[in-house]
Amino acid sequence: MRLTILGNSGPYPAPGGACSGYLVESDSGNTRVILDLGTGSLSNLLRFMPVHAITGIVVSHLHFDHMSDLLPMHYALQFDPPSTPLRIYAPQQPESLSKLLKGPATEVLPNDGCFNIGEMSISCALMRHPLPSSAIRIDCDGASLVYTGDTNTAPNLTTFCQNADILLADAGLSEADYREDAPHLSAALCGQLAKNAVTKRLLLTHLNPKYSPETLLQEARAFFPNAEIAKLLEIYSV
């Protein structure tokens, strides 16, 4: 698989940046799945492909920095319609936001349990966040990618991430700002998670522009020395 970082900021974009959005493609190129599509990430997607080329979309949760570009995407689909309705797997709550994902060119389905999109096997597991938020695991081409979505520590998180080839983790807080009831992991906790889950590679994402990425990186590397920052528009082999 290939992973392209369309946006790595949260909860608002850094100058010239974009919020959470990730393109995952199978080795064959026949399956192209979007994980979240936050502020600014649609523009970056269009650098790589038209919207009608997307096979499906999986949304971790319905906070604006993870789904806001799904709204103007409806306009893009009007001018560049897919041959069949684009499937969006998303939480059903809050209902007022879930309804916004529905359009003439989309089909909205719940993002719970396990399902297939083209060549990819997708698993979703509910995490710990103010809105219903799921971690997402993709298995394809003999490799696995796990995206934590937004979460604090959760009882099932380490098991869900076990042996992932790439762990794309919510490093929304510094170690100094972390607290037990926070809505996000710290970068240090991302490093601990990658170590405990025996993942091969850790990419830190959902980077708050108030922090220096280098500071977050060093906090993660105290536990997982090979941690990296998920770089905007970078393409990673999974």
mmCIF file of the C-alpha atoms, coordinates in Angstrom:
data_MODEL
# 
_entry.id   MODEL 
# 
loop_
_atom_site.group_PDB 
_atom_site.id 
_atom_site.type_symbol 
_atom_site.label_atom_id 
_atom_site.label_alt_id 
_atom_site.label_comp_id 
_atom_site.label_asym_id 
_atom_site.label_entity_id 
_atom_site.label_seq_id 
_atom_site.pdbx_PDB_ins_code 
_atom_site.Cartn_x 
_atom_site.Cartn_y 
_atom_site.Cartn_z 
_atom_site.occupancy 
_atom_site.B_iso_or_equiv 
_atom_site.pdbx_formal_charge 
_atom_site.auth_seq_id 
_atom_site.auth_comp_id 
_atom_site.auth_asym_id 
_atom_site.auth_atom_id 
_atom_site.pdbx_PDB_model_num 
ATOM 1   C CA . MET A 1 1   ? 0.000   0.000  0.000   1.00 0.00 ? 1   MET A CA 1 
ATOM 2   C CA . ARG A 1 2   ? 0.895   3.665  -0.269  1.00 0.00 ? 2   ARG A CA 1 
ATOM 3   C CA . LEU A 1 3   ? -0.028  6.376  2.246   1.00 0.00 ? 3   LEU A CA 1 
ATOM 4   C CA . THR A 1 4   ? -0.173  10.040 1.219   1.00 0.00 ? 4   THR A CA 1 
ATOM 5   C CA . ILE A 1 5   ? -0.487  12.737 3.889   1.00 0.00 ? 5   ILE A CA 1 
ATOM 6   C CA . LEU A 1 6   ? -3.122  15.222 2.688   1.00 0.00 ? 6   LEU A CA 1 
ATOM 7   C CA . GLY A 1 7   ? -3.285  17.020 6.043   1.00 0.00 ? 7   GLY A CA 1 
ATOM 8   C CA . ASN A 1 8   ? -1.502  16.594 9.365   1.00 0.00 ? 8   ASN A CA 1 
ATOM 9   C CA . SER A 1 9   ? -2.743  19.501 11.513  1.00 0.00 ? 9   SER A CA 1 
ATOM 10  C CA . GLY A 1 10  ? -5.377  19.633 14.239  1.00 0.00 ? 10  GLY A CA 1 
ATOM 11  C CA . PRO A 1 11  ? -7.589  21.102 15.514  1.00 0.00 ? 11  PRO A CA 1 
ATOM 12  C CA . TYR A 1 12  ? -6.877  23.915 13.030  1.00 0.00 ? 12  TYR A CA 1 
ATOM 13  C CA . PRO A 1 13  ? -4.447  24.109 10.118  1.00 0.00 ? 13  PRO A CA 1 
ATOM 14  C CA . ALA A 1 14  ? -0.924  25.443 10.402  1.00 0.00 ? 14  ALA A CA 1 
ATOM 15  C CA . PRO A 1 15  ? -0.087  28.335 8.025   1.00 0.00 ? 15  PRO A CA 1 
ATOM 16  C CA . GLY A 1 16  ? -0.146  26.830 4.542   1.00 0.00 ? 16  GLY A CA 1 
ATOM 17  C CA . GLY A 1 17  ? -1.196  23.499 6.028   1.00 0.00 ? 17  GLY A CA 1 
ATOM 18  C CA . ALA A 1 18  ? -4.274  21.302 6.203   1.00 0.00 ? 18  ALA A CA 1 
ATOM 19  C CA . CYS A 1 19  ? -6.106  19.287 8.834   1.00 0.00 ? 19  CYS A CA 1 
ATOM 20  C CA . SER A 1 20  ? -6.316  15.507 9.030   1.00 0.00 ? 20  SER A CA 1 
ATOM 21  C CA . GLY A 1 21  ? -6.678  13.771 5.677   1.00 0.00 ? 21  GLY A CA 1 
ATOM 22  C CA . TYR A 1 22  ? -4.969  10.643 4.371   1.00 0.00 ? 22  TYR A CA 1 
ATOM 23  C CA . LEU A 1 23  ? -5.020  8.810  1.044   1.00 0.00 ? 23  LEU A CA 1 
ATOM 24  C CA . VAL A 1 24  ? -4.358  5.062  1.138   1.00 0.00 ? 24  VAL A CA 1 
ATOM 25  C CA . GLU A 1 25  ? -3.864  3.212  -2.168  1.00 0.00 ? 25  GLU A CA 1 
ATOM 26  C CA . SER A 1 26  ? -3.428  -0.478 -2.869  1.00 0.00 ? 26  SER A CA 1 
ATOM 27  C CA . ASP A 1 27  ? -0.308  -1.610 -4.708  1.00 0.00 ? 27  ASP A CA 1 
ATOM 28  C CA . SER A 1 28  ? -2.398  -2.244 -7.816  1.00 0.00 ? 28  SER A CA 1 
ATOM 29  C CA . GLY A 1 29  ? -3.815  1.280  -7.710  1.00 0.00 ? 29  GLY A CA 1 
ATOM 30  C CA . ASN A 1 30  ? -7.319  -0.128 -8.101  1.00 0.00 ? 30  ASN A CA 1 
ATOM 31  C CA . THR A 1 31  ? -8.431  0.773  -4.568  1.00 0.00 ? 31  THR A CA 1 
ATOM 32  C CA . ARG A 1 32  ? -8.095  4.316  -3.227  1.00 0.00 ? 32  ARG A CA 1 
ATOM 33  C CA . VAL A 1 33  ? -9.480  5.059  0.231   1.00 0.00 ? 33  VAL A CA 1 
ATOM 34  C CA . ILE A 1 34  ? -9.582  8.391  2.044   1.00 0.00 ? 34  ILE A CA 1 
ATOM 35  C CA . LEU A 1 35  ? -9.300  8.462  5.849   1.00 0.00 ? 35  LEU A CA 1 
ATOM 36  C CA . ASP A 1 36  ? -10.866 11.731 7.032   1.00 0.00 ? 36  ASP A CA 1 
ATOM 37  C CA . LEU A 1 37  ? -10.976 14.904 4.950   1.00 0.00 ? 37  LEU A CA 1 
ATOM 38  C CA . GLY A 1 38  ? -10.385 17.907 7.186   1.00 0.00 ? 38  GLY A CA 1 
ATOM 39  C CA . THR A 1 39  ? -9.893  21.576 6.410   1.00 0.00 ? 39  THR A CA 1 
ATOM 40  C CA . GLY A 1 40  ? -7.670  22.074 3.341   1.00 0.00 ? 40  GLY A CA 1 
ATOM 41  C CA . SER A 1 41  ? -7.163  18.385 2.595   1.00 0.00 ? 41  SER A CA 1 
ATOM 42  C CA . LEU A 1 42  ? -9.523  18.273 -0.417  1.00 0.00 ? 42  LEU A CA 1 
ATOM 43  C CA . SER A 1 43  ? -7.300  20.735 -2.265  1.00 0.00 ? 43  SER A CA 1 
ATOM 44  C CA . ASN A 1 44  ? -4.302  18.516 -1.572  1.00 0.00 ? 44  ASN A CA 1 
ATOM 45  C CA . LEU A 1 45  ? -6.171  15.402 -2.704  1.00 0.00 ? 45  LEU A CA 1 
ATOM 46  C CA . LEU A 1 46  ? -6.801  17.055 -6.053  1.00 0.00 ? 46  LEU A CA 1 
ATOM 47  C CA . ARG A 1 47  ? -3.042  17.363 -6.567  1.00 0.00 ? 47  ARG A CA 1 
ATOM 48  C CA . PHE A 1 48  ? -3.001  13.580 -6.926  1.00 0.00 ? 48  PHE A CA 1 
ATOM 49  C CA . MET A 1 49  ? -6.336  12.541 -8.426  1.00 0.00 ? 49  MET A CA 1 
ATOM 50  C CA . PRO A 1 50  ? -9.895  13.659 -9.223  1.00 0.00 ? 50  PRO A CA 1 
ATOM 51  C CA . VAL A 1 51  ? -12.661 12.942 -6.734  1.00 0.00 ? 51  VAL A CA 1 
ATOM 52  C CA . HIS A 1 52  ? -14.345 10.406 -9.020  1.00 0.00 ? 52  HIS A CA 1 
ATOM 53  C CA . ALA A 1 53  ? -11.230 8.196  -8.703  1.00 0.00 ? 53  ALA A CA 1 
ATOM 54  C CA . ILE A 1 54  ? -11.827 7.602  -4.980  1.00 0.00 ? 54  ILE A CA 1 
ATOM 55  C CA . THR A 1 55  ? -13.128 4.122  -4.112  1.00 0.00 ? 55  THR A CA 1 
ATOM 56  C CA . GLY A 1 56  ? -14.444 5.014  -0.643  1.00 0.00 ? 56  GLY A CA 1 
ATOM 57  C CA . ILE A 1 57  ? -14.051 7.262  2.380   1.00 0.00 ? 57  ILE A CA 1 
ATOM 58  C CA . VAL A 1 58  ? -13.816 6.296  6.060   1.00 0.00 ? 58  VAL A CA 1 
ATOM 59  C CA . VAL A 1 59  ? -14.368 9.037  8.643   1.00 0.00 ? 59  VAL A CA 1 
ATOM 60  C CA . SER A 1 60  ? -13.017 8.571  12.170  1.00 0.00 ? 60  SER A CA 1 
ATOM 61  C CA . HIS A 1 61  ? -15.388 11.130 13.725  1.00 0.00 ? 61  HIS A CA 1 
ATOM 62  C CA . LEU A 1 62  ? -17.369 14.242 12.910  1.00 0.00 ? 62  LEU A CA 1 
ATOM 63  C CA . HIS A 1 63  ? -15.308 17.057 14.381  1.00 0.00 ? 63  HIS A CA 1 
ATOM 64  C CA . PHE A 1 64  ? -14.800 19.759 11.760  1.00 0.00 ? 64  PHE A CA 1 
ATOM 65  C CA . ASP A 1 65  ? -11.032 19.303 11.463  1.00 0.00 ? 65  ASP A CA 1 
ATOM 66  C CA . HIS A 1 66  ? -11.682 15.740 10.263  1.00 0.00 ? 66  HIS A CA 1 
ATOM 67  C CA . MET A 1 67  ? -14.723 16.138 8.018   1.00 0.00 ? 67  MET A CA 1 
ATOM 68  C CA . SER A 1 68  ? -15.237 19.765 6.927   1.00 0.00 ? 68  SER A CA 1 
ATOM 69  C CA . ASP A 1 69  ? -13.883 19.272 3.385   1.00 0.00 ? 69  ASP A CA 1 
ATOM 70  C CA . LEU A 1 70  ? -16.463 16.543 2.803   1.00 0.00 ? 70  LEU A CA 1 
ATOM 71  C CA . LEU A 1 71  ? -18.960 19.401 2.438   1.00 0.00 ? 71  LEU A CA 1 
ATOM 72  C CA . PRO A 1 72  ? -17.391 21.207 -0.563  1.00 0.00 ? 72  PRO A CA 1 
ATOM 73  C CA . MET A 1 73  ? -16.584 17.762 -1.935  1.00 0.00 ? 73  MET A CA 1 
ATOM 74  C CA . HIS A 1 74  ? -20.307 17.517 -2.766  1.00 0.00 ? 74  HIS A CA 1 
ATOM 75  C CA . TYR A 1 75  ? -19.809 20.387 -5.225  1.00 0.00 ? 75  TYR A CA 1 
ATOM 76  C CA . ALA A 1 76  ? -16.755 18.693 -6.733  1.00 0.00 ? 76  ALA A CA 1 
ATOM 77  C CA . LEU A 1 77  ? -18.803 15.532 -7.250  1.00 0.00 ? 77  LEU A CA 1 
ATOM 78  C CA . GLN A 1 78  ? -21.496 17.511 -9.056  1.00 0.00 ? 78  GLN A CA 1 
ATOM 79  C CA . PHE A 1 79  ? -18.961 18.572 -11.684 1.00 0.00 ? 79  PHE A CA 1 
ATOM 80  C CA . ASP A 1 80  ? -16.988 15.317 -11.645 1.00 0.00 ? 80  ASP A CA 1 
ATOM 81  C CA . PRO A 1 81  ? -19.483 12.579 -10.736 1.00 0.00 ? 81  PRO A CA 1 
ATOM 82  C CA . PRO A 1 82  ? -18.412 8.993  -10.005 1.00 0.00 ? 82  PRO A CA 1 
ATOM 83  C CA . SER A 1 83  ? -19.925 6.123  -11.988 1.00 0.00 ? 83  SER A CA 1 
ATOM 84  C CA . THR A 1 84  ? -21.618 4.889  -8.786  1.00 0.00 ? 84  THR A CA 1 
ATOM 85  C CA . PRO A 1 85  ? -22.383 6.769  -5.540  1.00 0.00 ? 85  PRO A CA 1 
ATOM 86  C CA . LEU A 1 86  ? -19.286 7.324  -3.426  1.00 0.00 ? 86  LEU A CA 1 
ATOM 87  C CA . ARG A 1 87  ? -19.559 5.361  -0.178  1.00 0.00 ? 87  ARG A CA 1 
ATOM 88  C CA . ILE A 1 88  ? -18.748 7.276  3.008   1.00 0.00 ? 88  ILE A CA 1 
ATOM 89  C CA . TYR A 1 89  ? -18.404 5.200  6.173   1.00 0.00 ? 89  TYR A CA 1 
ATOM 90  C CA . ALA A 1 90  ? -18.931 7.547  9.108   1.00 0.00 ? 90  ALA A CA 1 
ATOM 91  C CA . PRO A 1 91  ? -20.376 7.788  12.625  1.00 0.00 ? 91  PRO A CA 1 
ATOM 92  C CA . GLN A 1 92  ? -24.112 8.311  12.786  1.00 0.00 ? 92  GLN A CA 1 
ATOM 93  C CA . GLN A 1 93  ? -23.780 10.771 15.668  1.00 0.00 ? 93  GLN A CA 1 
ATOM 94  C CA . PRO A 1 94  ? -24.166 13.686 15.964  1.00 0.00 ? 94  PRO A CA 1 
ATOM 95  C CA . GLU A 1 95  ? -27.058 13.214 13.566  1.00 0.00 ? 95  GLU A CA 1 
ATOM 96  C CA . SER A 1 96  ? -27.049 16.895 12.564  1.00 0.00 ? 96  SER A CA 1 
ATOM 97  C CA . LEU A 1 97  ? -23.522 16.491 11.162  1.00 0.00 ? 97  LEU A CA 1 
ATOM 98  C CA . SER A 1 98  ? -23.998 13.000 9.754   1.00 0.00 ? 98  SER A CA 1 
ATOM 99  C CA . LYS A 1 99  ? -26.866 14.310 7.615   1.00 0.00 ? 99  LYS A CA 1 
ATOM 100 C CA . LEU A 1 100 ? -24.490 16.787 5.962   1.00 0.00 ? 100 LEU A CA 1 
ATOM 101 C CA . LEU A 1 101 ? -22.538 13.936 4.388   1.00 0.00 ? 101 LEU A CA 1 
ATOM 102 C CA . LYS A 1 102 ? -25.525 12.798 2.344   1.00 0.00 ? 102 LYS A CA 1 
ATOM 103 C CA . GLY A 1 103 ? -25.800 14.007 -1.222  1.00 0.00 ? 103 GLY A CA 1 
ATOM 104 C CA . PRO A 1 104 ? -26.918 12.901 -4.695  1.00 0.00 ? 104 PRO A CA 1 
ATOM 105 C CA . ALA A 1 105 ? -23.514 11.332 -5.406  1.00 0.00 ? 105 ALA A CA 1 
ATOM 106 C CA . THR A 1 106 ? -22.822 9.774  -1.973  1.00 0.00 ? 106 THR A CA 1 
ATOM 107 C CA . GLU A 1 107 ? -24.055 6.841  0.080   1.00 0.00 ? 107 GLU A CA 1 
ATOM 108 C CA . VAL A 1 108 ? -23.475 7.124  3.839   1.00 0.00 ? 108 VAL A CA 1 
ATOM 109 C CA . LEU A 1 109 ? -22.961 3.949  5.878   1.00 0.00 ? 109 LEU A CA 1 
ATOM 110 C CA . PRO A 1 110 ? -22.000 3.355  9.541   1.00 0.00 ? 110 PRO A CA 1 
ATOM 111 C CA . ASN A 1 111 ? -18.269 3.030  10.247  1.00 0.00 ? 111 ASN A CA 1 
ATOM 112 C CA . ASP A 1 112 ? -18.592 0.255  12.814  1.00 0.00 ? 112 ASP A CA 1 
ATOM 113 C CA . GLY A 1 113 ? -17.178 -3.275 12.796  1.00 0.00 ? 113 GLY A CA 1 
ATOM 114 C CA . CYS A 1 114 ? -15.428 -4.709 9.739   1.00 0.00 ? 114 CYS A CA 1 
ATOM 115 C CA . PHE A 1 115 ? -16.093 -4.195 6.046   1.00 0.00 ? 115 PHE A CA 1 
ATOM 116 C CA . ASN A 1 116 ? -14.310 -4.266 2.714   1.00 0.00 ? 116 ASN A CA 1 
ATOM 117 C CA . ILE A 1 117 ? -13.599 -1.435 0.299   1.00 0.00 ? 117 ILE A CA 1 
ATOM 118 C CA . GLY A 1 118 ? -12.227 -2.880 -2.924  1.00 0.00 ? 118 GLY A CA 1 
ATOM 119 C CA . GLU A 1 119 ? -9.076  -4.826 -2.098  1.00 0.00 ? 119 GLU A CA 1 
ATOM 120 C CA . MET A 1 120 ? -8.872  -3.448 1.445   1.00 0.00 ? 120 MET A CA 1 
ATOM 121 C CA . SER A 1 121 ? -10.147 -5.030 4.644   1.00 0.00 ? 121 SER A CA 1 
ATOM 122 C CA . ILE A 1 122 ? -11.212 -2.268 7.056   1.00 0.00 ? 122 ILE A CA 1 
ATOM 123 C CA . SER A 1 123 ? -11.726 -2.577 10.813  1.00 0.00 ? 123 SER A CA 1 
ATOM 124 C CA . CYS A 1 124 ? -13.029 0.183  13.088  1.00 0.00 ? 124 CYS A CA 1 
ATOM 125 C CA . ALA A 1 125 ? -12.864 0.268  16.890  1.00 0.00 ? 125 ALA A CA 1 
ATOM 126 C CA . LEU A 1 126 ? -14.458 2.889  19.127  1.00 0.00 ? 126 LEU A CA 1 
ATOM 127 C CA . MET A 1 127 ? -11.945 4.986  21.070  1.00 0.00 ? 127 MET A CA 1 
ATOM 128 C CA . ARG A 1 128 ? -12.113 7.677  23.796  1.00 0.00 ? 128 ARG A CA 1 
ATOM 129 C CA . HIS A 1 129 ? -13.027 11.186 22.614  1.00 0.00 ? 129 HIS A CA 1 
ATOM 130 C CA . PRO A 1 130 ? -15.819 13.743 23.248  1.00 0.00 ? 130 PRO A CA 1 
ATOM 131 C CA . LEU A 1 131 ? -17.621 12.624 20.047  1.00 0.00 ? 131 LEU A CA 1 
ATOM 132 C CA . PRO A 1 132 ? -17.887 8.990  18.914  1.00 0.00 ? 132 PRO A CA 1 
ATOM 133 C CA . SER A 1 133 ? -14.469 8.416  17.325  1.00 0.00 ? 133 SER A CA 1 
ATOM 134 C CA . SER A 1 134 ? -12.965 5.258  15.895  1.00 0.00 ? 134 SER A CA 1 
ATOM 135 C CA . ALA A 1 135 ? -9.482  4.032  15.181  1.00 0.00 ? 135 ALA A CA 1 
ATOM 136 C CA . ILE A 1 136 ? -9.239  2.555  11.697  1.00 0.00 ? 136 ILE A CA 1 
ATOM 137 C CA . ARG A 1 137 ? -7.145  -0.420 10.583  1.00 0.00 ? 137 ARG A CA 1 
ATOM 138 C CA . ILE A 1 138 ? -6.530  -1.279 6.943   1.00 0.00 ? 138 ILE A CA 1 
ATOM 139 C CA . ASP A 1 139 ? -5.119  -4.647 5.867   1.00 0.00 ? 139 ASP A CA 1 
ATOM 140 C CA . CYS A 1 140 ? -4.134  -5.040 2.231   1.00 0.00 ? 140 CYS A CA 1 
ATOM 141 C CA . ASP A 1 141 ? -1.240  -6.338 0.133   1.00 0.00 ? 141 ASP A CA 1 
ATOM 142 C CA . GLY A 1 142 ? 0.113   -8.274 3.106   1.00 0.00 ? 142 GLY A CA 1 
ATOM 143 C CA . ALA A 1 143 ? 0.572   -5.092 5.165   1.00 0.00 ? 143 ALA A CA 1 
ATOM 144 C CA . SER A 1 144 ? -1.386  -3.182 7.795   1.00 0.00 ? 144 SER A CA 1 
ATOM 145 C CA . LEU A 1 145 ? -1.890  0.492  8.583   1.00 0.00 ? 145 LEU A CA 1 
ATOM 146 C CA . VAL A 1 146 ? -3.573  1.785  11.739  1.00 0.00 ? 146 VAL A CA 1 
ATOM 147 C CA . TYR A 1 147 ? -4.872  5.338  12.121  1.00 0.00 ? 147 TYR A CA 1 
ATOM 148 C CA . THR A 1 148 ? -5.863  6.156  15.695  1.00 0.00 ? 148 THR A CA 1 
ATOM 149 C CA . GLY A 1 149 ? -8.216  8.996  14.796  1.00 0.00 ? 149 GLY A CA 1 
ATOM 150 C CA . ASP A 1 150 ? -8.595  11.276 17.815  1.00 0.00 ? 150 ASP A CA 1 
ATOM 151 C CA . THR A 1 151 ? -8.343  9.473  21.122  1.00 0.00 ? 151 THR A CA 1 
ATOM 152 C CA . ASN A 1 152 ? -6.893  9.442  24.579  1.00 0.00 ? 152 ASN A CA 1 
ATOM 153 C CA . THR A 1 153 ? -5.713  6.135  26.016  1.00 0.00 ? 153 THR A CA 1 
ATOM 154 C CA . ALA A 1 154 ? -8.285  3.352  25.581  1.00 0.00 ? 154 ALA A CA 1 
ATOM 155 C CA . PRO A 1 155 ? -8.359  -0.255 26.831  1.00 0.00 ? 155 PRO A CA 1 
ATOM 156 C CA . ASN A 1 156 ? -8.451  -1.727 23.327  1.00 0.00 ? 156 ASN A CA 1 
ATOM 157 C CA . LEU A 1 157 ? -6.005  0.641  21.627  1.00 0.00 ? 157 LEU A CA 1 
ATOM 158 C CA . THR A 1 158 ? -2.753  -1.322 22.006  1.00 0.00 ? 158 THR A CA 1 
ATOM 159 C CA . THR A 1 159 ? -4.347  -4.563 20.842  1.00 0.00 ? 159 THR A CA 1 
ATOM 160 C CA . PHE A 1 160 ? -5.949  -2.830 17.862  1.00 0.00 ? 160 PHE A CA 1 
ATOM 161 C CA . CYS A 1 161 ? -2.562  -1.405 16.790  1.00 0.00 ? 161 CYS A CA 1 
ATOM 162 C CA . GLN A 1 162 ? -0.658  -4.667 17.306  1.00 0.00 ? 162 GLN A CA 1 
ATOM 163 C CA . ASN A 1 163 ? 2.097   -5.341 14.732  1.00 0.00 ? 163 ASN A CA 1 
ATOM 164 C CA . ALA A 1 164 ? 0.992   -2.548 12.392  1.00 0.00 ? 164 ALA A CA 1 
ATOM 165 C CA . ASP A 1 165 ? 3.457   -1.738 9.629   1.00 0.00 ? 165 ASP A CA 1 
ATOM 166 C CA . ILE A 1 166 ? 2.591   1.954  10.025  1.00 0.00 ? 166 ILE A CA 1 
ATOM 167 C CA . LEU A 1 167 ? 0.902   3.538  13.033  1.00 0.00 ? 167 LEU A CA 1 
ATOM 168 C CA . LEU A 1 168 ? -0.503  6.975  12.226  1.00 0.00 ? 168 LEU A CA 1 
ATOM 169 C CA . ALA A 1 169 ? -1.094  8.379  15.699  1.00 0.00 ? 169 ALA A CA 1 
ATOM 170 C CA . ASP A 1 170 ? -2.831  11.369 17.278  1.00 0.00 ? 170 ASP A CA 1 
ATOM 171 C CA . ALA A 1 171 ? -0.023  13.433 18.818  1.00 0.00 ? 171 ALA A CA 1 
ATOM 172 C CA . GLY A 1 172 ? -2.366  16.279 19.657  1.00 0.00 ? 172 GLY A CA 1 
ATOM 173 C CA . LEU A 1 173 ? -0.724  17.255 22.951  1.00 0.00 ? 173 LEU A CA 1 
ATOM 174 C CA . SER A 1 174 ? 2.690   17.824 24.443  1.00 0.00 ? 174 SER A CA 1 
ATOM 175 C CA . GLU A 1 175 ? 3.638   15.837 27.513  1.00 0.00 ? 175 GLU A CA 1 
ATOM 176 C CA . ALA A 1 176 ? 3.294   19.003 29.648  1.00 0.00 ? 176 ALA A CA 1 
ATOM 177 C CA . ASP A 1 177 ? -0.271  19.678 28.464  1.00 0.00 ? 177 ASP A CA 1 
ATOM 178 C CA . TYR A 1 178 ? -1.530  16.088 28.657  1.00 0.00 ? 178 TYR A CA 1 
ATOM 179 C CA . ARG A 1 179 ? -4.090  15.091 31.292  1.00 0.00 ? 179 ARG A CA 1 
ATOM 180 C CA . GLU A 1 180 ? -6.073  11.935 31.914  1.00 0.00 ? 180 GLU A CA 1 
ATOM 181 C CA . ASP A 1 181 ? -9.364  13.466 30.741  1.00 0.00 ? 181 ASP A CA 1 
ATOM 182 C CA . ALA A 1 182 ? -7.874  15.105 27.613  1.00 0.00 ? 182 ALA A CA 1 
ATOM 183 C CA . PRO A 1 183 ? -9.368  14.403 24.177  1.00 0.00 ? 183 PRO A CA 1 
ATOM 184 C CA . HIS A 1 184 ? -5.991  13.439 22.667  1.00 0.00 ? 184 HIS A CA 1 
ATOM 185 C CA . LEU A 1 185 ? -2.858  11.417 23.220  1.00 0.00 ? 185 LEU A CA 1 
ATOM 186 C CA . SER A 1 186 ? 0.441   13.139 23.873  1.00 0.00 ? 186 SER A CA 1 
ATOM 187 C CA . ALA A 1 187 ? 3.397   12.563 21.576  1.00 0.00 ? 187 ALA A CA 1 
ATOM 188 C CA . ALA A 1 188 ? 5.064   10.635 24.399  1.00 0.00 ? 188 ALA A CA 1 
ATOM 189 C CA . LEU A 1 189 ? 2.046   8.341  24.702  1.00 0.00 ? 189 LEU A CA 1 
ATOM 190 C CA . CYS A 1 190 ? 2.171   7.764  20.944  1.00 0.00 ? 190 CYS A CA 1 
ATOM 191 C CA . GLY A 1 191 ? 5.751   6.581  21.384  1.00 0.00 ? 191 GLY A CA 1 
ATOM 192 C CA . GLN A 1 192 ? 4.714   4.262  24.205  1.00 0.00 ? 192 GLN A CA 1 
ATOM 193 C CA . LEU A 1 193 ? 1.826   2.932  22.130  1.00 0.00 ? 193 LEU A CA 1 
ATOM 194 C CA . ALA A 1 194 ? 4.083   2.144  19.164  1.00 0.00 ? 194 ALA A CA 1 
ATOM 195 C CA . LYS A 1 195 ? 6.536   0.361  21.455  1.00 0.00 ? 195 LYS A CA 1 
ATOM 196 C CA . ASN A 1 196 ? 3.895   -1.668 23.324  1.00 0.00 ? 196 ASN A CA 1 
ATOM 197 C CA . ALA A 1 197 ? 2.051   -2.612 20.135  1.00 0.00 ? 197 ALA A CA 1 
ATOM 198 C CA . VAL A 1 198 ? 5.306   -3.675 18.434  1.00 0.00 ? 198 VAL A CA 1 
ATOM 199 C CA . THR A 1 199 ? 4.613   -1.512 15.398  1.00 0.00 ? 199 THR A CA 1 
ATOM 200 C CA . LYS A 1 200 ? 7.253   -1.162 12.702  1.00 0.00 ? 200 LYS A CA 1 
ATOM 201 C CA . ARG A 1 201 ? 6.864   2.561  12.047  1.00 0.00 ? 201 ARG A CA 1 
ATOM 202 C CA . LEU A 1 202 ? 5.287   5.501  13.890  1.00 0.00 ? 202 LEU A CA 1 
ATOM 203 C CA . LEU A 1 203 ? 4.092   8.654  12.140  1.00 0.00 ? 203 LEU A CA 1 
ATOM 204 C CA . LEU A 1 204 ? 2.939   11.495 14.408  1.00 0.00 ? 204 LEU A CA 1 
ATOM 205 C CA . THR A 1 205 ? -0.023  13.443 13.086  1.00 0.00 ? 205 THR A CA 1 
ATOM 206 C CA . HIS A 1 206 ? -2.849  15.784 14.214  1.00 0.00 ? 206 HIS A CA 1 
ATOM 207 C CA . LEU A 1 207 ? -0.117  18.286 15.098  1.00 0.00 ? 207 LEU A CA 1 
ATOM 208 C CA . ASN A 1 208 ? -1.331  21.370 16.948  1.00 0.00 ? 208 ASN A CA 1 
ATOM 209 C CA . PRO A 1 209 ? 0.313   24.437 15.347  1.00 0.00 ? 209 PRO A CA 1 
ATOM 210 C CA . LYS A 1 210 ? 1.014   25.848 18.828  1.00 0.00 ? 210 LYS A CA 1 
ATOM 211 C CA . TYR A 1 211 ? 3.758   23.233 19.306  1.00 0.00 ? 211 TYR A CA 1 
ATOM 212 C CA . SER A 1 212 ? 7.109   22.797 17.626  1.00 0.00 ? 212 SER A CA 1 
ATOM 213 C CA . PRO A 1 213 ? 6.968   19.494 15.681  1.00 0.00 ? 213 PRO A CA 1 
ATOM 214 C CA . GLU A 1 214 ? 10.563  18.861 16.733  1.00 0.00 ? 214 GLU A CA 1 
ATOM 215 C CA . THR A 1 215 ? 9.571   19.042 20.412  1.00 0.00 ? 215 THR A CA 1 
ATOM 216 C CA . LEU A 1 216 ? 6.785   16.490 19.881  1.00 0.00 ? 216 LEU A CA 1 
ATOM 217 C CA . LEU A 1 217 ? 9.130   14.272 17.905  1.00 0.00 ? 217 LEU A CA 1 
ATOM 218 C CA . GLN A 1 218 ? 11.715  14.180 20.684  1.00 0.00 ? 218 GLN A CA 1 
ATOM 219 C CA . GLU A 1 219 ? 9.026   13.329 23.247  1.00 0.00 ? 219 GLU A CA 1 
ATOM 220 C CA . ALA A 1 220 ? 7.885   10.368 21.140  1.00 0.00 ? 220 ALA A CA 1 
ATOM 221 C CA . ARG A 1 221 ? 11.442  9.229  20.434  1.00 0.00 ? 221 ARG A CA 1 
ATOM 222 C CA . ALA A 1 222 ? 12.113  8.873  24.163  1.00 0.00 ? 222 ALA A CA 1 
ATOM 223 C CA . PHE A 1 223 ? 9.983   5.709  23.883  1.00 0.00 ? 223 PHE A CA 1 
ATOM 224 C CA . PHE A 1 224 ? 10.138  4.836  20.173  1.00 0.00 ? 224 PHE A CA 1 
ATOM 225 C CA . PRO A 1 225 ? 13.449  6.028  18.669  1.00 0.00 ? 225 PRO A CA 1 
ATOM 226 C CA . ASN A 1 226 ? 12.339  5.686  15.047  1.00 0.00 ? 226 ASN A CA 1 
ATOM 227 C CA . ALA A 1 227 ? 9.279   7.948  15.412  1.00 0.00 ? 227 ALA A CA 1 
ATOM 228 C CA . GLU A 1 228 ? 8.716   10.383 12.545  1.00 0.00 ? 228 GLU A CA 1 
ATOM 229 C CA . ILE A 1 229 ? 6.550   13.415 11.810  1.00 0.00 ? 229 ILE A CA 1 
ATOM 230 C CA . ALA A 1 230 ? 3.900   12.686 9.165   1.00 0.00 ? 230 ALA A CA 1 
ATOM 231 C CA . LYS A 1 231 ? 5.008   15.178 6.507   1.00 0.00 ? 231 LYS A CA 1 
ATOM 232 C CA . LEU A 1 232 ? 2.419   17.037 4.471   1.00 0.00 ? 232 LEU A CA 1 
ATOM 233 C CA . LEU A 1 233 ? 2.126   15.671 0.891   1.00 0.00 ? 233 LEU A CA 1 
ATOM 234 C CA . GLU A 1 234 ? 4.693   12.946 1.611   1.00 0.00 ? 234 GLU A CA 1 
ATOM 235 C CA . ILE A 1 235 ? 4.067   9.456  0.204   1.00 0.00 ? 235 ILE A CA 1 
ATOM 236 C CA . TYR A 1 236 ? 4.993   6.494  2.422   1.00 0.00 ? 236 TYR A CA 1 
ATOM 237 C CA . SER A 1 237 ? 5.258   2.853  1.483   1.00 0.00 ? 237 SER A CA 1 
ATOM 238 C CA . VAL A 1 238 ? 3.331   0.655  3.922   1.00 0.00 ? 238 VAL A CA 1 
# 
